[in-house]
Amino acid sequence: MTVLTLVALSIAAAPPASRNALTDEMDNSIKPGNDFYRYANGGWLKANTIPVGKASYDTRAMLAEKTSQQVRDLIQSAASAHAPKGSDVQKIGDYYASFLDGSSIEARGLSPLADEMVRIAAMTDKTSLSAYLGTTLNSEVEGLTANADHIFGIWINQGFEDSDHNLPHI
């Protein structure tokens, strides 16, 4: 069977929908002219409470929560899959397992940064600082939104106060 056939069969076998998402979320006891928000969303507000520890809760939060759980499940599944070496699943699983291996991370301490610390310690003037910063540049085009691994970033972008000129930003 094809995927389309399976989808068609599951739709055909599904029981008729007993809810109407458009009207179940409403609260008809409230006049729309008095409080349209409560009229339109009152049913949802009554059926859903804000979880403990959250300032707000809405369908976006529900979707983000569900998506995060699905991603977490996929990654945990990859970690326990014993996938073929070199496959994406194996790489994802290994990366996740290494992230969780706190004792190995603590045992290494700052040793993974030793080479970087030697390069930083070798800086003695503006020229060596400039040369170092040049080696750390990433390929981000929009430096304002980049998440770089480095303390400093340098990029060329429209000036903050002079939008007619492109300027270097650090």
SULQUI-V972679 format. One record per backbone hydrogen bond with DSSP energy under -1.0 kcal/mol. NH is the residue of the N-H (numbers start at 0). CO is the residue of the C=O. E is the energy in kcal/mol with one decimal. If there is no record, write none. Layout:
nh={NH/NH}
co={CO/CO}
e={E/E}
This chain:
nh={5/6/7/8/9/10/11/12/23/25/26/29/33/34/38/39/40/41/42/43/44/45/46/47/53/61/62/63/64/65/66/67/68/69/70/71/72/73/74/75/76/77/78/79/86/90/91/92/93/94/95/96/97/98/99/101/104/105/106/107/108/110/112/113/116/117/118/119/120/121/122/128/129/130/131/132/133/134/144/154/156/158/164/166/168}
co={1/2/3/4/5/6/7/8/19/22/38/26/30/30/34/35/36/37/24/24/40/41/42/43/50/57/58/59/60/61/62/63/64/65/66/67/68/69/70/71/72/73/74/75/83/86/87/88/89/90/91/92/93/94/95/99/100/101/102/103/104/107/109/110/112/113/114/115/116/117/119/124/125/126/127/128/129/130/141/168/166/164/161/156/154}
e={-2.2/-2.6/-2.6/-2.6/-2.4/-2.2/-2.3/-2.2/-3.2/-1.2/-2.8/-1.6/-1.4/-1.8/-2.4/-3.1/-2.4/-2.1/-1.3/-1.5/-2.6/-2.2/-1.8/-1.7/-1.9/-2.3/-2.5/-2.7/-2.5/-2.5/-2.8/-2.6/-2.1/-2.2/-2.6/-2.7/-2.6/-2.2/-2.6/-2.7/-2.3/-2.2/-2.1/-1.2/-2.0/-2.3/-2.7/-2.5/-2.5/-2.4/-2.3/-2.4/-2.5/-1.8/-1.7/-2.2/-1.9/-2.8/-2.3/-1.7/-1.1/-2.1/-2.0/-1.7/-2.7/-2.0/-2.0/-2.2/-2.6/-1.4/-1.5/-2.2/-2.8/-2.4/-2.3/-2.9/-2.1/-1.1/-1.3/-2.0/-2.4/-2.5/-1.6/-3.3/-3.2}
